[in-house]
Amino acid sequence: MTTLPRGFHRIRLNMARSPGYPEGSKLHGYEFVAPLNAEGFIDAEAWKEHRSLCKVRRFWQGEADQHGLLVHKAGGAKGATWTFDYDPTAEDDDEAGFRFGDHAFQIGEYVSIRDEDGDLTTFVVTSTDAV
């Protein structure tokens, strides 16, 4: 088992309430590892130093899990976008966190992710365990 540097957290996002899921869904979401600062924001400097440790798992009922990395890419608001990248050789599989750099990852907070088709889905942070 790999020991992660101080400040790294395993963050779980579950699908929030939506017209198709009025109660939300624990069967649709993401778990990812990222360095968070004291306020719960992603620490870009720590990510740069340990980017290979920032893994993501997408779980979606009825589909095989997808595994990839949390990546900070040029472009987007404020010049960069956090994405989940499942295949570094493909450009069409990335899922972008909507303003992830502006969101504190704290239990009960909401974040949105734009999938590879361009659809935006809202998720709720259900855990942020230090690892």
N, C-alpha and C positions, 0 to 999 in steps of 0.2 A: 504494500500500500504506500503510495506516494505521500509524503508530508508536504503540505502546502505552506507557503510563507504566511506570516501573520497578516490578518486583514482579509483573507480569502473566505468567501461564503458560498454555500450551495443554496441557490435561490430557486424556489418553485413558484411557477405561475399556472394558475388554473383558469380556464375559460370563465369569464364573468357572465352575468345574466345578459341575455340577448333574446330577440324574438324567437329564434330556434331553440334556445335553451333558457327558459324563464327562471330556472333555479341555478343557472351556470352549469359547469361540468367539471368534475374531478378527473374525468377520463380523457380530457383534451387539454393539453398544455405543454409546458416546457420545464425542464430542470437544467440549470446551468451554473457553472462556477465562475465567479468574478471577484476581483478585489474591490472592496467597498471602503470608503473613508468613514470617518466617525459619524457623518450625517446620513450615510446610506447611499451615497452617489458612487457610481463606478469610478475607480481611481485609474485614469488613463496611463499615468506614469508606471504604476505597478503592473498594469496589463502589458505595457510595452516590454517590460523586463521578463515577464513570465507568461507570454501569450499562449504558449503551447499547453499550459495548464488550464486554460479557460475553455472547458468543454461544455457542449450542450447536448441534451437529449430531448427530442420532440416526441411526445407520446400522443397518439390520436386513436381513439377507439376504432377498431376495424382496420387499422393500418399498421404496418411494421414500424417500429421505432426508427427514427432517423438520428444519427449521431454526427456531430460536427464541432466547429469551434466558434467562439465569440470573436468577431473580427471588427476592427475599427477602420473604416474605409473613408477615403476622401469623398467630398460631396455632401449634399444635404444641408440642413440648417446648421449654422455656425461652422460650416466647412468640413464636417465629418459626420458619419452615420455608423452606429453600432449595428452589426448584422449577425445573423446566425448563418454560417456558411457550411453546407453539408458536403460540398465537393469543390476543392480549390481550383479544379480545372474547368469548372462550369460557371457561367455568370447567371444562369436563369434559375438557380435553386436557392438563392439567398433570400432570407426573410429579414426585413429591416425593422428594428425597434423604432417606433415613432418617438423621436425626441428622448431616447434613452439617457442621453447625457444630462438632461434637465430633470430627470425623475429620481427621487429617493426610493430605493428598493427597501421599503418597510412594510411589514405585514398590514394588509388592508388597503394598501395603495393600488391604484389602477394604472396599467400601462397598456399600450396598443402595439400590435405587430402587424406589419404589412407582409402578406405572403407572396409567393412567387407569381401569383396571378394578379397582384395589385390590390387584393381585398384587405381591408383593415379590420382586425378583430381585437376586442378588448379582453384583457386578462387581469386577474387580481393576484397580488403577491400573497401567497399563503404561508411561506416560510423563508427565512434567511438564516440558515444555520452556519455558524463559523465552522470551518474545516481545517 
